[in-house]
Amino acid sequence: MKKKIFVYCLCIIMIFIIASSVLFSKTATKESKNITNDKITLTEVAHTVFYAPLYVSIEKNYFKKNHLDVELILANGADKVASTLLSNDAQIGLSGAEATIYVYNRGEKNYLQTFSQLTQKDGSFIVSREKYDHFTLDDLKGKTIIGGREAGMPEMTLEYALRKNGLDPRKDMNIDTSIAFAAMGGTFIGGYGDFVTLFEPTASIVEKQGYGYVVESVGSLGGIVPYTSFSARKDYIQKNPKIIKEFNDSIQMGLDYVHTHSDKEVASVILKQFPDSSLDEIVDAVSRYRGIEAWPETTQFSEESFNHLQDIMIEYGELPEKVSYQKLFYQIK
């Protein structure tokens, strides 16, 4: 009799445990479904392996892990990135930090603030039509160079590097800034220009196809700057500090991955972002950017590097005086 009672009680306990487990599972599933990700439209200035940590964050679902649903769109130009932010067509933009300075200096009340850096050097490479065994910047004298957009960071950094090395970019060579960024590689392949400045993977593709030779890194010559960084309208940042922090945390995860994994591992993760390129081409591009230390260890950048960027702009003739770092940089708490 006692044995029957014991078995009966044991069955009751087991039924209770199973029922509780099912109920808990359903409750947890329901709560999980109720968690919604914040939607963000992110507009980028260009699509290049230079931004590998961003694409790692997308492909490894780091944004989703931080409760963000990010839609990436291409704007082709820092001025266009700024326009999408000011018109609220995008919430966060990736471009040169110079865009925030331009917006602030024209008196925009709801100006843009930078809160996170992705790259710390210029990402363009000088590609020559001829092969040089021992290239120097003096080899640019008297030649035609397809440069970046007028007053854009690639062009300003190139001219800064030339001046730093004793050359006058307005007199010693012909720099053509009239060609659209997306058309620079094709224009060079078509036979125009002695040199061109290209980002990766375009530079590696041009070289592998036998149309030119990568001879120098503009980033190595230009020094440390918050070259490409994330910015948003001041009011958006003030209203959404949690989203800004989650976004920044996701980018930091991407940077950490890039710094702790091999060129091939990084290339394999971001390959889907470049359907027209081979894995080998992406590996070469990642290796080239790693070689110039293009990616910072952390998303936060210093006042010194921001002022160096402004020095480049001042030397170019695009900025009359420096803007306060405290005004245009948002410190994530």
C-alpha positions, -999 to +999 in steps of 0.1 A: +000+000+000+028+024+010+045+016-023+014+024-043+011+057-025+047+065-032+044+058-069+012+078-070+029+108-054+059+105-076+037+106-107+020+137-094+053+154-089+066+144-123+034+158-140+038+190-120+074+194-131+066+187-168+037+211-168+058+238-151+086+233-177+061+236-206+046+267-191+080+283-184+091+275-220+060+291-235+064+322-213+100+326-222+093+321-259+065+347-257+088+372-239+115+365-265+091+373-293+081+405-276+117+418-278+119+440-309+150+454-325+154+491-331+154+498-368+182+520-382+190+532-417+228+535-420+241+553-451+277+548-462+299+571-482+314+542-503+314+504-504+350+492-498+370+466-479+383+496-460+351+493-440+356+456-432+348+459-394+314+473-403+306+444-427+319+419-401+293+434-376+266+429-402+276+394-413+283+381-378+249+395-366+265+417-340+239+444-345+211+419-340+228+407-308+226+443-296+189+446-305+194+466-337+180+460-372+204+479-395+196+486-432+227+497-451+224+521-481+250+537-503+251+575-507+284+579-528+299+610-512+302+626-477+280+655-487+253+631-497+256+611-465+251+644-446+221+652-467+204+619-459+210+625-422+197+661-422+166+650-442+160+621-418+163+596-447+189+579-425+196+579-388+233+572-388+259+580-415+294+567-422+317+592-439+347+614-433+345+635-402+349+666-423+312+663-432+302+672-396+325+703-398+310+715-430+275+712-416+284+729-384+301+758-401+272+766-423+251+773-392+229+742-390+213+743-356+206+706-355+242+698-367+259+664-369+280+649-342+305+621-346+304+594-320+325+564-332+354+559-356+358+530-380+391+538-397+421+558-386+440+564-418+432+573-454+422+542-473+433+550-508+463+537-527+483+554-555+481+531-586+506+537-614+502+528-651+539+520-653+559+497-631+584+513-608+612+494-590+618+522-565+588+546-566+590+579-548+565+608-548+589+627-571+578+603-598+544+621-598+560+653-612+546+664-645+520+635-645+482+634-645+466+619-614+430+610-611+423+622-577+393+622-554+364+646-551+373+683-546+374+690-508+368+654-499+391+637-474+409+614-500+419+644-521+427+666-491+449+639-476+467+632-509+475+669-513+486+671-476+510+642-482+524+658-513+531+691-495+546+673-466+571+657-490+580+690-507+557+689-537+532+715-548+500+696-559+487+726-578+519+731-598+541+700-599+514+677-614+479+677-628+453+663-603+419+658-620+392+659-594+363+660-619+358+622-621+331+606-599+344+583-572+327+552-587+342+559-622+378+565-612+389+529-617+371+525-650+385+558-663+420+547-655+415+513-671+402+531-702+436+548-706+432+582-690+458+594-665+493+582-654+482+576-618+449+571-599+440+569-562+418+539-555+403+521-525+402+484-521+392+460-536+394+481-567+431+488-564+439+450-561+415+442-590+432+468-613+466+454-604+456+417-609+441+425-643+474+441-654+461+476-658+484+492-631+506+487-601+499+498-565+530+519-556+521+538-524+495+541-495+481+576-490+472+565-455+508+557-446+517+593-457+488+611-441+490+600-405+464+592-378+429+609-383+393+598-376+391+592-413+358+575-416+334+577-386+298+574-377+277+605-371+241+614-365+220+645-359+224+661-325+188+656-316+187+620-326+217+613-304+202+631-274+169+612-278+185+578-284+216+574-263+209+537-258+208+530-296+240+550-301+257+529-274+244+496-288+255+507-323+290+516-310+292+483-291+284+464-323+312+483-342+337+476-315+328+439-318+336+441-355+369+458-348+378+432-322+371+404-347+393+420-374+422+424-349+419+388-336+414+369-369+434+362-400+431+380-433+414+350-448+390+346-419+380+383-422+377+380-460+355+349-458+331+367-435+327+398-456+329+381-491+291+383-496+294+421-494+315+420-526+298+396-551+320+407-580+353+399-562+370+366-555+381+355-521+418+359-530+411+395-540+394+403-507+422+386-488+447+408-505+427+439-498+423+430-461+460+423-459+469+456-475+447+476-450+460+456-421+495+465-433+489+502-430+471+498-396+439+513-411+417+500-383+419+514-348+418+493-317+388+513-303+359+533-317+369+563-296+392+588-312+413+616-296+412+653-298+447+652-313+436+631-343+406+653-348+428+684-349+452+667-373+422+661-397+414+699-394+451+707-401+448+688-433+416+708-442+432+741-433+463+734-455+440+725-483+423+759-480+389+744-471+387+754-434+395+789-420+398+778-384+394+748-362+361+737-347+358+726-311+363+688-306+338+690-277+311+704-300+313+678-327+323+647-308+297+629-287+312+609-258+293+577-253+285+571-216 
